[in-house]
Amino acid sequence: MKLTSTLSILLFITFFFQSCSKKDSINFDQLTDEVEVIRDNNGINHIFAQNEQDLFFMQGYLAAKDRLFQFEIWRRQATGTLAEILGERELERDKGVRLFKFRGDKEAELRHYHPRGVEIVDAFVAGINAYIEEANSDISSLPIEFQMLGIQPQPWTWEVVISRHQGLLENVKDELDYSQIVSKIGAEATKNLFYFHPNEPILDLDPGIPEALLFKDILKPYYAFRTGVVFEPEDLLPEYRGEKENTDLALAHLKQEIETTLEADAFAQGSNNWVLSGKKTESGSPFMANDPHRLQAAPSLRYWVHLNAPGWNVVGGGEPVIPGVSIGHNEFGAWGLTIFSTDNEDMRIYDINPDNPHQYQFKGEWLEMSSIQDTIQVKGQEPEIATYYYTVHGPVTFIDEELNKAVAVQCAWLEPGSAPYLASLKMDQSQSWEEFRDACTYNFIPAENMVWADRDGNIGWQATGIAPIRNGFSGLVATMGNGNYEWEGYLPIEDRPHLYNPESGFISTANQNVTPADYAFPQALGFEWADDFRGERIKEVLSQDRKFTLEEMGALQNDYLAIPARKLTHFLENIAFEDDLTDSLRQSLLSWDFILNPESIEAGVYVMWERTLRENALKISTPEDLWDLVGAIPMTRVILWAQNPSDLFSQSPEASRDQWLQTSFEEAIQELTKKLGPDPSKWQYGQEDYKHALIKHPLGSVVNEEWQAKLNAGPLPRGGYSFTPGANAYGDNNTSGASFRILVDTKDWEKTQGINTPGQSGNPESPFYKNLFPIWAKDEYVTVPYSPESVKKDAFESKIYSPKK
């Protein structure tokens, strides 16, 4: 660890002197005026341009320079060209990406997001390509990942920017799972295993849907294009590969971690945001706080930038491959986002013509599927010819000539204007709540809880997103595509839930249902929401009758109080264990403060007990052949069963409940003994063998040990878990949660606090690759300057970019 730290310091010093020695300007044909870029000491680029085109050209150029490998993998995912470099195993992904590709008009698409959307995106793409051309001029200086894989980055187009491949999409995979479960145990029993709300969904399957079809691989292309890219040792040149035994183990462990996160956190992943009015802050001006939660990676999903030009002065974070800033502040206000659960996909089942499998029945007629033929390049073999089919509803994922059925997915996100986060361009220029709320109406995907706080003292919330209106069906199970289950348009975004300057003095969202009980359009609401434990804890703190400091907002973002622990541990009061050690640990939980601090032994005991409770709840409630389909029982349902045992146990409910709690506790102690040894004094929650953060590079599981140390960040001890505001995933590794955080006091932009782990750069040789990781791991922040004077004071380097004469 000391050697790595020393190496990082030496690299930083070397990089510093090299950077500071470059005084002459850099010239581009594409620039029309001089642009100054100041990089601050935390690696954030502050771009000062004299016009909009130069501003977005430089945003694209600098982001690509920092994240070139991330850009290239994104491009290949977006264009369905991974098989070109990784071979046949990526062929199905490429087919899926191209099947679900948005094929709309450039003008209509880009001008949806901003009146000058075409010009902005074109300038951004030109900047990316300028750096790609520069990098390819000397392939020996390409980032190490390109050398490891033996590839070069390729140019971008506008289609890559608007790709939907990594959007937070809802929820056709769940539909298939629910449909399969309903086909086995019925609609009512299925409802009892989950926690659907605020309304009760219709889960009855149409009799025209055969059970046999549901258990075939009917969504294969969809799954293929939505799955993360996993590299294998054979993808690398031999000199960079790890030992096979080690890489096999690392890949298996990575797969297990991802599965644990996706399953156990299915109703927990999300984000936190809140805004406070000035009457609840020490400064007397509104605060905004946001910490979006996604899968952790090196480099991170998000990227800080400051954009300054006439009409633009915004700083914050967004995905580096998208122009603008999706979370941040300008001179007038600050804003943040969390997911607002919205079901914008449906699985459609059709009868097909026995004499022609490409004809399907819709409203009593046989319609011909439209088709597109395509050629996919595959490394090491002949090109693959593929044909994609479409119905009136969308892409066809399966044709079953045996059952005379076809399957398609209707996707609201294939509508124009559904590229993730691009509507942030309008938000970035908002000068008031009214302008911000109008900008929100252009945000189709993902559906968000957008919150706003401004210097005039206002706070507001607007739910966004493209929401199909369903009448007579829920969209949670497969439906026939015969015309009987049609969407009745989309709800106007201005009719989605919203709030302005509430009496309470704050607005908070954490992916839980925050829709008013009397909301006028229930048919446009979903039924799947995050468990409300994070949201309830945030509300509990912010409801206090006092004024808060910005530092306290940071403490709340990293709050580790577990409400499930508060609701469950008291059930141990009437349970006794014959084993003295086990009983003493039970008693320690009864006097515990419910906080999952890294150094807490009680936290270590409780979390293992909770995990075991959930596992056993699945076994008690669900037939064994459905365990994989149901996955982890929602934590809210587990607690409801503990509180109302007759809902789970038909005989001797309270005694059976206590037996479930007791057996699970005993099994948890056995697991901790196996995991951490027999001495409970060594069962601290935050440690390398229990709760920790090891953030992996995409190649971090398959390279040799030397490169693993350079590419991966960690491990470092962590606290919290999925259900604490400081949300750090459910498994041992902090595989999801907030890599990016921001805190804003609208009274003084210079007090803005933020973080982005492991760092701003994606280049392992950069001093900004892992510099923020230890700060983040300690739940701390850095200050983000805003005014030119503050930026210059915090400068690491300054460069001038000029047009060629």
C-alpha positions in Angstrom: 0.0 0.0 0.0 2.9 2.4 0.9 4.6 1.6 -2.4 1.5 2.3 -4.4 1.0 5.6 -2.5 4.6 6.7 -3.2 4.3 5.8 -6.9 1.1 7.9 -7.1 2.8 10.9 -5.5 5.8 10.6 -7.9 3.4 10.4 -10.9 1.5 13.4 -9.6 4.7 15.5 -9.2 6.0 14.4 -12.7 2.7 15.2 -14.3 2.5 18.6 -12.5 5.9 19.8 -13.7 5.3 18.5 -17.2 1.9 20.3 -17.3 3.1 23.6 -15.9 6.0 23.7 -18.3 3.6 23.8 -21.3 3.0 27.4 -21.9 2.3 27.5 -25.6 -1.3 27.2 -26.8 -2.8 24.2 -28.6 -4.4 24.9 -32.0 -7.5 23.4 -33.6 -9.1 23.9 -37.0 -12.6 23.6 -35.4 -12.2 26.5 -32.9 -13.4 30.0 -33.8 -12.0 31.7 -30.7 -9.6 31.2 -27.9 -10.6 28.9 -25.1 -9.0 28.7 -21.6 -9.2 25.5 -19.7 -8.2 25.4 -16.0 -7.9 22.1 -14.3 -8.3 22.3 -10.6 -6.4 20.4 -8.0 -9.1 17.6 -7.9 -9.0 17.1 -11.6 -12.1 19.0 -12.7 -11.9 20.9 -15.9 -13.2 24.4 -16.0 -13.8 25.5 -19.6 -14.0 29.2 -20.4 -15.0 29.7 -24.0 -16.3 32.7 -25.9 -19.0 31.0 -27.8 -21.3 27.9 -27.5 -19.8 25.9 -30.3 -16.2 26.1 -28.9 -17.6 25.3 -25.4 -19.1 22.0 -26.4 -16.2 21.1 -28.8 -13.9 21.4 -25.8 -16.2 19.5 -23.5 -16.1 16.6 -26.0 -12.4 16.8 -26.5 -11.4 17.0 -22.8 -13.9 14.3 -21.7 -12.6 11.9 -24.4 -9.0 12.7 -23.4 -9.8 11.8 -19.8 -12.0 8.8 -20.5 -10.9 7.4 -24.0 -11.3 3.7 -23.2 -14.7 4.3 -21.5 -15.7 6.3 -24.6 -14.6 3.5 -27.0 -16.4 0.7 -25.1 -19.5 3.0 -24.9 -19.3 3.5 -28.7 -19.0 -0.2 -29.4 -22.0 -1.0 -27.1 -24.0 1.8 -28.7 -23.3 0.7 -32.3 -23.3 -3.1 -31.8 -19.7 -3.5 -32.8 -18.2 -5.4 -29.8 -18.0 -8.7 -31.8 -15.4 -6.9 -34.0 -12.9 -7.0 -31.2 -14.2 -9.7 -28.8 -15.5 -12.3 -31.3 -18.5 -14.5 -31.5 -19.5 -14.4 -27.9 -20.6 -10.7 -28.3 -22.6 -11.4 -31.5 -25.9 -11.7 -29.7 -25.3 -8.4 -27.9 -24.5 -6.7 -31.2 -27.7 -8.1 -32.7 -29.7 -7.0 -29.7 -28.3 -3.5 -29.8 -29.1 -3.1 -33.5 -32.6 -4.6 -33.1 -33.4 -2.0 -30.4 -31.5 0.9 -32.2 -33.3 4.3 -32.4 -33.6 5.0 -36.1 -35.3 8.4 -36.1 -34.5 11.7 -37.7 -31.5 13.7 -36.5 -33.1 17.1 -36.7 -36.3 16.1 -34.8 -34.3 14.1 -32.2 -31.7 16.6 -31.3 -33.8 19.7 -31.4 -36.1 18.1 -28.9 -33.5 18.5 -26.2 -32.4 22.1 -27.0 -33.2 24.6 -29.8 -29.6 24.3 -30.9 -29.3 20.6 -30.1 -28.0 19.7 -33.5 -25.2 22.2 -33.3 -24.3 21.4 -29.7 -24.1 17.6 -30.3 -22.2 18.1 -33.5 -19.7 20.3 -31.8 -19.4 17.8 -28.9 -18.8 14.9 -31.3 -16.3 16.9 -33.3 -14.4 17.5 -30.1 -14.4 13.7 -29.3 -13.2 12.9 -32.8 -10.5 15.6 -32.6 -9.0 13.8 -29.6 -9.4 10.4 -31.2 -7.5 11.5 -34.3 -4.8 13.0 -32.1 -4.5 9.8 -30.0 -4.4 7.6 -33.1 -1.6 9.6 -34.6 0.8 7.9 -32.1 -0.7 4.6 -31.1 2.2 3.9 -28.7 0.8 6.7 -26.5 -2.7 5.3 -26.4 -4.0 4.5 -22.9 -2.9 1.1 -21.7 -6.2 -0.6 -22.3 -5.9 -0.1 -26.0 -2.5 -1.6 -25.9 -3.7 -4.6 -23.8 -6.5 -5.3 -26.3 -4.6 -4.5 -29.4 -7.2 -2.1 -30.6 -7.6 1.6 -31.6 -10.5 4.0 -30.8 -12.8 4.8 -33.7 -14.7 8.0 -34.6 -18.1 8.9 -33.1 -21.3 10.1 -34.7 -24.4 11.8 -33.2 -26.1 8.4 -33.1 -23.7 7.3 -30.4 -24.6 10.2 -28.1 -28.4 9.5 -28.3 -28.1 5.7 -27.9 -30.5 4.2 -25.4 -28.3 1.2 -24.6 -27.3 2.3 -21.1 -30.5 4.1 -20.2 -32.2 3.2 -16.9 -35.1 1.4 -18.6 -38.2 -0.2 -17.1 -39.2 -3.2 -16.8 -39.8 -6.0 -19.3 -37.4 -8.4 -17.6 -39.6 -8.1 -14.4 -42.7 -8.6 -16.6 -41.4 -12.0 -17.8 -40.4 -13.0 -14.2 -43.8 -12.1 -12.8 -45.5 -13.8 -15.7 -43.6 -17.0 -15.1 -44.4 -16.9 -11.3 -48.1 -16.1 -12.0 -48.3 -19.1 -14.4 -47.1 -21.3 -11.5 -48.8 -20.0 -8.4 -51.4 -17.5 -9.6 -51.9 -13.8 -9.4 -52.8 -13.4 -5.7 -50.0 -15.6 -4.4 -47.5 -13.6 -6.5 -48.7 -10.3 -5.1 -48.0 -11.7 -1.6 -44.4 -12.2 -2.4 -43.7 -8.7 -3.5 -44.7 -5.2 -2.4 -46.6 -3.6 -5.2 -48.0 -0.1 -4.4 -49.6 2.5 -4.2 -52.3 0.7 -6.2 -53.0 -3.0 -6.7 -51.9 -4.3 -10.1 -53.8 -6.7 -12.3 -51.5 -9.7 -12.7 -53.9 -12.1 -14.5 -52.5 -13.6 -17.6 -54.4 -13.5 -20.9 -55.6 -17.1 -21.7 -54.0 -16.6 -25.2 -50.5 -16.8 -23.6 -49.3 -20.4 -23.3 -47.2 -21.2 -20.2 -44.7 -23.1 -22.4 -43.8 -19.9 -24.3 -43.0 -18.0 -21.1 -40.3 -20.5 -20.2 -38.5 -20.2 -23.5 -35.7 -17.7 -24.1 -38.1 -15.2 -25.5 -36.2 -12.0 -24.5 -32.7 -13.2 -25.5 -31.8 -10.1 -27.7 -33.0 -7.7 -25.0 -31.0 -9.4 -22.2 -28.0 -9.5 -24.5 -27.8 -5.8 -25.2 -28.7 -4.8 -21.6 -25.9 -6.9 -20.0 -22.6 -5.3 -18.9 -19.5 -6.1 -20.9 -17.2 -8.6 -19.2 -13.7 -9.1 -20.6 -11.9 -12.4 -20.6 -8.2 -13.2 -20.4 -8.1 -14.3 -24.0 -9.1 -10.7 -25.0 -5.8 -9.4 -23.8 -2.3 -9.7 -25.4 -0.5 -12.5 -23.5 2.0 -10.3 -21.6 -0.9 -8.5 -19.8 -2.9 -11.6 -18.8 -3.2 -12.9 -15.3 -2.7 -16.5 -14.3 -5.7 -18.6 -15.5 -6.4 -19.9 -12.0 -6.5 -16.3 -10.6 -8.6 -14.9 -13.5 -11.1 -17.7 -13.4 -11.6 -17.1 -9.6 -11.8 -13.3 -10.1 -14.3 -13.6 -12.9 -16.5 -16.0 -10.9 -16.3 -13.6 -7.9 -17.2 -10.6 -10.1 -20.2 -12.5 -11.6 -21.4 -13.4 -8.1 -21.0 -9.8 -6.9 -23.0 -8.5 -9.8 -25.8 -11.1 -9.3 -25.9 -10.3 -5.6 -26.2 -6.6 -6.2 -28.9 -7.0 -8.9 -30.9 -9.5 -7.0 -30.6 -8.3 -3.4 -30.8 -4.6 -4.4 -33.7 -5.0 -6.9 -35.9 -2.8 -4.7 -33.2 -0.8 -3.1 -30.9 0.7 -5.8 -31.5 4.3 -6.5 -30.5 7.7 -5.4 -31.1 10.4 -2.8 -31.9 14.1 -3.3 -33.4 16.9 -1.3 -33.8 20.6 -1.2 -34.3 22.8 1.9 -35.8 26.2 2.0 -33.8 29.0 3.6 -36.0 28.8 6.8 -34.3 25.5 7.5 -30.7 26.4 6.8 -28.0 28.2 8.7 -27.2 30.4 5.7 -30.8 31.5 5.3 -30.7 30.3 1.6 -31.9 27.1 0.1 -29.7 24.0 0.0 -29.6 21.2 -2.6 -28.1 17.8 -2.0 -27.9 14.9 -4.5 -26.1 11.5 -4.5 -27.2 9.3 -7.4 -26.5 5.6 -6.9 -25.4 3.3 -9.7 -22.9 0.5 -10.1 -19.4 1.4 -9.0 -16.6 1.3 -11.6 -13.2 2.6 -12.5 -13.5 5.1 -14.0 -16.8 6.2 -12.5 -20.0 6.6 -14.5 -20.1 10.3 -13.9 -17.7 13.2 -14.6 -17.5 16.7 -13.2 -17.1 19.7 -15.6 -17.6 23.5 -15.5 -19.0 25.0 -18.7 -18.6 28.8 -19.1 -19.5 30.7 -22.2 -22.1 33.4 -23.1 -25.4 31.9 -21.9 -23.7 29.1 -20.1 -22.2 29.0 -16.6 -22.9 25.6 -15.1 -20.8 23.2 -13.0 -21.7 19.7 -11.9 -21.7 16.1 -13.0 -23.1 14.1 -15.9 -22.1 11.1 -17.9 -18.9 12.0 -19.8 -20.3 10.8 -23.1 -23.2 13.3 -23.0 -22.9 17.1 -23.5 -24.0 19.4 -20.7 -24.4 18.8 -17.0 -27.2 16.7 -15.5 -26.7 17.5 -11.8 -25.2 20.8 -10.6 -25.8 24.5 -10.4 -25.6 27.6 -12.5 -25.7 31.3 -11.4 -29.4 31.1 -10.5 -30.2 27.7 -9.0 -29.1 24.1 -8.3 -30.8 20.8 -9.2 -30.5 17.1 -8.7 -32.2 13.9 -9.7 -33.4 10.5 -8.5 -35.3 7.8 -10.4 -39.1 8.1 -10.4 -40.3 4.5 -11.0 -42.0 4.4 -14.4 -42.9 1.4 -16.4 -42.2 2.4 -20.0 -41.9 -1.1 -21.6 -44.4 -3.9 -22.2 -44.0 -7.4 -23.6 -46.4 -8.3 -26.4 -47.4 -11.8 -27.4 -48.9 -12.4 -30.9 -50.6 -15.2 -32.7 -48.7 -15.7 -36.0 -49.9 -17.1 -39.3 -49.2 -20.8 -39.5 -48.5 -20.3 -43.2 -46.2 -17.3 -42.7 -44.3 -16.8 -39.4 -43.7 -13.1 -40.3 -47.4 -12.3 -40.2 -49.0 -11.5 -36.8 -52.6 -10.8 -35.8 -53.5 -7.3 -34.8 -57.1 -6.1 -34.4 -58.4 -9.1 -36.4 -56.0 -8.7 -39.4 -52.8 -10.4 -40.4 -50.1 -7.8 -40.6 -46.7 -8.3 -42.1 -43.7 -7.6 -39.9 -41.3 -5.0 -41.2 -37.7 -6.0 -41.5 -34.2 -4.6 -41.7 -31.2 -6.7 -42.9 -27.8 -6.0 -41.5 -24.2 -7.2 -41.6 -22.1 -7.6 -38.4 -18.4 -7.9 -38.4 -17.1 -10.7 -36.2 -13.5 -11.1 -35.1 -11.9 -14.3 -36.5 -14.8 -15.4 -38.8 -17.0 -14.4 -41.7 -19.4 -11.5 -41.3 -22.8 -12.4 -39.9 -26.0 -11.5 -41.9 -28.8 -10.6 -39.5 -32.4 -9.7 -40.1 -34.4 -7.7 -37.5 -38.2 -7.8 -37.4 -40.7 -5.3 -36.1 -44.4 -5.1 -35.3 -46.6 -2.1 -34.7 -45.5 -2.2 -31.1 -41.7 -2.7 -31.5 -38.8 -5.0 -32.0 -39.5 -8.7 -32.3 -37.4 -10.8 -29.9 -38.7 -14.3 -30.5 -40.7 -16.2 -33.2 -42.0 -19.6 -32.1 -43.3 -21.6 -35.1 -44.1 -24.6 -32.9 -46.6 -22.6 -30.8 -47.4 -20.1 -33.5 -46.5 -17.2 -31.3 -44.2 -14.2 -31.6 -42.9 -11.9 -28.9 -42.1 -8.1 -29.2 -41.2 -5.4 -26.8 -43.0 -2.1 -26.9 -40.5 0.6 -25.7 -41.5 4.1 -25.0 -37.8 5.0 -25.0 -37.7 4.4 -28.7 -39.8 7.5 -29.1 -38.0 10.7 -30.3 -36.6 12.7 -27.4 -35.8 9.7 -25.2 -32.0 9.8 -25.1 -30.9 9.7 -21.4 -30.1 13.0 -19.8 -29.8 15.1 -22.9 -32.7 17.3 -21.8 -30.3 18.5 -19.1 -29.1 21.0 -21.7 -32.3 23.1 -21.2 -32.0 22.7 -17.4 -28.4 24.0 -17.5 -29.7 27.4 -18.7 -32.7 27.7 -16.4 -32.9 31.0 -14.5 -36.1 30.3 -12.4 -38.3 27.5 -11.1 -40.7 28.2 -14.0 -38.0 27.8 -16.6 -36.6 24.7 -14.9 -40.0 23.0 -14.7 -40.5 23.7 -18.4 -37.1 22.2 -19.1 -38.1 19.1 -17.1 -41.0 18.4 -19.6 -38.4 17.5 -22.2 -36.8 14.8 -20.0 -38.4 11.5 -21.2 -35.7 8.9 -20.1 -34.9 8.1 -17.5 -38.0 9.1 -15.5 -36.7 11.3 -12.7 -37.5 13.2 -9.5 -36.0 16.5 -10.4 -35.5 18.9 -7.5 -34.6 22.6 -7.7 -33.4 25.3 -5.2 -32.6 28.9 -6.3 -31.1 32.1 -5.0 -34.5 33.7 -4.8 -35.5 31.3 -2.0 -37.6 28.8 -3.9 -37.6 25.0 -3.9 -39.5 22.7 -6.1 -40.0 19.1 -7.3 -41.1 17.8 -10.7 -41.4 14.1 -11.6 -40.4 13.6 -15.2 -40.4 10.8 -17.7 -42.4 9.3 -20.6 -45.3 7.5 -18.9 -47.7 5.3 -21.0 -51.4 5.4 -19.9 -52.7 1.9 -19.3 -56.4 1.3 -18.7 -57.6 -2.2 -17.7 -54.1 -3.8 -17.4 -51.1 -3.1 -15.3 -48.1 -3.7 -17.6 -46.5 -5.9 -15.0 -47.2 -9.2 -16.9 -47.1 -10.1 -20.5 -50.0 -9.0 -22.6 -51.4 -10.0 -26.0 -50.4 -7.8 -28.9 -53.8 -8.3 -30.6 -55.0 -4.7 -29.9 -56.9 -5.4 -26.6 -54.1 -4.0 -24.4 -53.1 -0.7 -26.1 -51.5 2.3 -24.4 -53.7 5.3 -24.5 -51.0 7.8 -25.3 -48.5 9.3 -22.8 -49.3 11.4 -19.8 -48.0 15.0 -20.3 -45.0 15.5 -18.0 -46.5 18.7 -16.5 -49.3 16.4 -15.2 -46.8 14.2 -13.4 -46.5 14.9 -9.6 -44.9 18.1 -8.6 -44.5 20.5 -5.6 -43.4 24.1 -5.0 -42.4 25.8 -1.8 -44.1 23.3 0.6 -45.0 24.4 4.1 -42.6 21.8 5.5 -39.7 23.7 4.1 -38.1 20.7 2.4 -38.6 18.2 -0.4 -36.8 14.8 -0.4 -36.9 11.8 -2.7 -35.1 8.5 -2.5 -36.9 6.4 -5.2 -39.7 5.5 -2.9 -43.3 6.3 -3.8 -43.7 10.0 -3.1 -46.9 10.4 -5.1 -49.7 12.1 -3.3 -52.5 9.7 -2.3 -55.0 11.7 -4.3 -52.9 11.9 -7.5 -55.3 12.3 -10.4 -53.7 9.9 -12.9 -53.1 6.6 -11.2 -53.3 4.7 -14.5 -50.0 6.3 -15.4 -48.2 5.3 -12.3 -46.0 2.2 -11.8 -46.3 -0.4 -9.0 -42.6 -1.0 -8.3 -40.8 1.4 -6.0 -37.7 1.3 -3.8 -38.3 0.3 -0.2 -38.8 3.6 1.7 -36.2 3.1 4.4 -33.7 5.6 2.9 -36.5 8.1 2.3 -38.0 7.7 5.7 -34.6 8.3 7.4 -33.9 11.4 5.3 -37.4 12.7 6.1 -36.9 11.9 9.8 -33.8 14.1 9.9 -35.0 17.0 7.8 -38.3 17.2 9.7 -36.4 18.3 12.8 -37.4 21.8 13.9 -34.0 23.4 13.5 -31.6 25.0 11.0 -29.0 22.8 9.2 -25.5 23.4 8.0 -24.1 22.2 4.7 -21.8 19.9 6.6 -24.8 18.3 8.2 -26.2 17.6 4.7 -23.0 15.8 3.9 -23.4 13.7 7.1 -27.0 12.8 6.0 -25.8 11.7 2.6 -23.5 9.3 4.5 -25.9 8.4 7.3 -25.7 4.8 8.2 -28.7 4.4 10.5 -30.6 1.3 9.3 -34.4 1.6 9.8 -34.9 -2.1 9.2 -32.7 -2.8 12.2 -34.9 -0.5 14.3 -38.0 -2.4 13.2 -36.6 -6.0 13.6 -34.2 -6.1 16.6 -36.9 -5.7 19.2 -38.3 -9.1 18.2 -35.2 -10.6 19.8 -36.4 -9.5 23.3 -38.4 -12.6 23.8 -36.0 -15.1 22.3 -33.3 -16.7 24.3 -30.4 -18.9 23.1 -28.8 -21.8 25.1 -25.4 -20.8 23.8 -24.0 -18.1 26.0 -22.0 -16.4 23.2 -25.0 -16.3 20.9 -27.2 -14.9 23.6 -24.7 -12.2 24.5 -24.7 -11.1 20.9 -28.5 -11.0 20.9 -28.4 -8.8 24.0 -25.8 -6.5 22.4 -28.2 -5.8 19.5 -31.0 -4.8 22.0 -28.9 -1.9 23.2 -27.4 -1.0 19.9 -28.0 2.3 18.1 -28.9 0.7 14.7 -25.9 2.5 13.0 -23.9 0.4 10.5 -20.6 2.0 11.2 -17.5 0.3 9.8 -16.0 -0.3 13.3 -19.3 -1.7 14.8 -19.4 -5.4 15.8 -23.2 -5.1 16.3 -23.5 -3.9 12.7 -21.6 -7.0 11.6 -23.9 -9.3 13.5 -27.1 -7.5 12.5 -26.4 -7.4 8.8 -25.6 -11.1 8.7 -28.8 -11.8 10.6 -30.8 -9.7 8.2 -29.3 -11.4 5.2 -30.1 -14.8 6.7 -33.7 -13.7 7.5 -34.3 -12.7 3.9 -32.8 -16.0 2.5 -35.0 -18.0 4.9 -38.1 -15.9 4.1 -37.7 -16.9 0.5 -37.4 -20.6 1.4 -40.5 -20.4 3.7 -42.7 -18.4 1.3 -41.8 -19.7 -2.1 -41.8 -23.1 -3.8 -38.2 -24.2 -4.4 -38.5 -24.2 -8.2 -39.3 -20.5 -8.1 -36.5 -19.3 -5.9 -34.3 -18.1 -8.8 -37.3 -16.3 -10.3 -38.4 -14.5 -7.1 -34.9 -13.7 -6.0 -34.5 -11.7 -2.8 -37.8 -11.0 -1.0 -38.3 -7.2 -0.7 -37.2 -6.0 2.8 -40.5 -4.3 3.4 -42.3 -7.6 2.9 -39.9 -9.4 5.3 -40.6 -6.8 8.0 -44.4 -7.0 7.3 -44.2 -10.7 7.8 -42.4 -10.3 11.1 -45.0 -7.8 12.3 -47.9 -9.8 10.9 -46.8 -13.5 11.0 -50.2 -14.8 10.0 -49.5 -13.5 6.5 -46.6 -15.9 6.3 -47.4 -18.8 8.6 -50.7 -20.6 8.6 -50.1 -22.5 11.9 -49.0 -21.0 15.2 -48.0 -17.8 13.5 -46.2 -16.1 16.4 -44.3 -19.2 17.5 -43.4 -19.9 13.9 -42.2 -16.3 13.4 -40.0 -16.6 16.5 -38.5 -19.8 15.2 -37.7 -18.2 11.9 -36.0 -15.3 13.7 -34.1 -17.6 16.1 -32.9 -20.1 13.5 -31.8 -17.2 11.2 -29.8 -15.7 14.1 -28.1 -18.9 14.9 -27.2 -19.4 11.3 -25.9 -15.9 11.1 -23.5 -16.5 14.0 -22.3 -19.7 12.4 -21.7 -17.9 9.1 -19.8 -15.1 10.9 -17.7 -17.7 12.7 -16.9 -19.3 9.4 -16.2 -16.0 7.7 -14.3 -14.1 10.3 -13.2 -16.6 12.9 -14.5 -17.6 16.4 -13.6 -14.3 18.2 -16.5 -11.8 17.9 -14.2 -8.9 18.8 -12.9 -9.3 15.2 -16.3 -9.2 13.6 -16.2 -5.4 12.8 -18.5 -4.7 10.0 -16.1 -2.6 7.9 -13.1 -4.8 6.9 -11.6 -6.4 3.8 -13.3 -9.8 4.6 -16.7 -8.2 5.2 -18.0 -4.7 4.2 -15.4 -3.0 1.9 -15.0 -1.1 -1.3 -13.0 -2.6 -4.1 -13.8 -0.7 -7.3 -12.8 -2.6 -10.4 -11.7 -1.5 -13.8 -13.4 -3.4 -16.7 -10.1 -5.3 -17.2 -9.3 -5.5 -13.5 -10.3 -9.1 -13.1 -8.2 -10.5 -16.0 -4.9 -8.6 -15.9 -1.8 -9.7 -14.0 -1.3 -8.7 -10.4 0.9 -5.7 -11.3 -1.8 -4.2 -13.4 -4.6 -5.1 -11.0 -2.9 -2.9 -8.4 -2.8 0.0 -10.9 -6.3 -0.5 -12.4 -8.4 -1.3 -9.3 -9.1 0.9 -6.3 -9.2 -0.6 -2.8 -10.1 -2.5 -0.8 -11.0 0.0 1.9 -13.5 -0.5 4.8 -17.0 0.8 4.4 -20.2 1.1 6.4 -23.9 1.2 5.6 -25.8 -0.9 3.1 -28.7 -0.7 0.6 -31.3 0.6 3.1 -29.2 3.4 4.7 -29.1 6.9 3.1 -25.4 6.2 2.7 -26.3 3.4 0.4 -23.4 1.0 -0.3 -24.9 -2.1 -1.8 -26.2 -5.2 0.0 -23.3 -7.6 -0.5 -19.8 -7.4 1.1 -18.4 -5.3 -1.7 -19.6 -1.7 -2.2 -20.5 -2.6 -5.8 -23.2 0.1 -6.1 -24.1 3.4 -4.4 -23.0 7.0 -4.8 -19.8 7.5 -6.7 -20.8 11.1 -7.3 -22.1 13.5 -4.6 -22.9 17.2 -4.6 -23.9 19.7 -1.9 -24.9 23.3 -2.8 -25.6 26.3 -0.6 -27.3 28.7 -3.1 -26.1 31.7 -1.0 -22.5 31.0 -1.9 -21.6 28.9 -4.9 -18.0 28.7 -3.7 -19.1 26.5 -0.8 -20.2 23.7 -3.2 -18.9 20.4 -2.0 -18.6 17.2 -4.1 -16.8 14.0 -4.8 -16.4 11.5 -7.6 -14.7 8.2 -7.0 -12.2 6.9 -7.8 -11.3 10.1 -9.8 -11.9 12.3 -12.8 -9.6 10.6 -15.2 -9.9 7.1 -16.8 -6.2 6.9 -17.5 -4.4 4.8 -14.9 -1.2 6.8 -15.4 -3.0 10.1 -14.5 -2.7 11.6 -11.0 -6.4 12.0 -11.2 -7.2 8.3 -11.7 -7.6 7.3 -8.0 -6.9 10.5 -6.1 -10.5 10.9 -4.8 -11.0 7.3 -3.8 -9.6 7.6 -0.2 -11.5 10.8 0.3 -14.7 9.2 -0.8 -14.1 6.0 1.2 -13.9 8.2 4.4 -17.2 9.9 3.4 -15.5 13.2 2.8 -15.8 15.9 0.1 -13.7 18.4 -1.9 -14.7 22.0 -2.6 -15.7 22.8 -6.2 -14.8 26.3 -7.2 -17.0 28.4 -9.5 -15.9 32.0 -9.9 -13.0 32.6 -12.3 -11.0 33.9 -9.3 -11.7 30.8 -7.2 -10.9 28.5 -10.1 -7.6 30.2 -10.7 -6.6 30.0 -7.0 -7.3 26.2 -7.1 -5.6 25.6 -10.5 -3.4 22.6 -11.1 -2.8 23.6 -14.7 -4.0 26.1 -17.2 -4.0 25.7 -21.0 -5.1 27.9 -23.9 -6.7 26.4 -27.0 -6.7 28.5 -30.1 -8.0 28.4 -33.7 -5.4 27.6 -36.3 -4.4 30.7 -38.2 
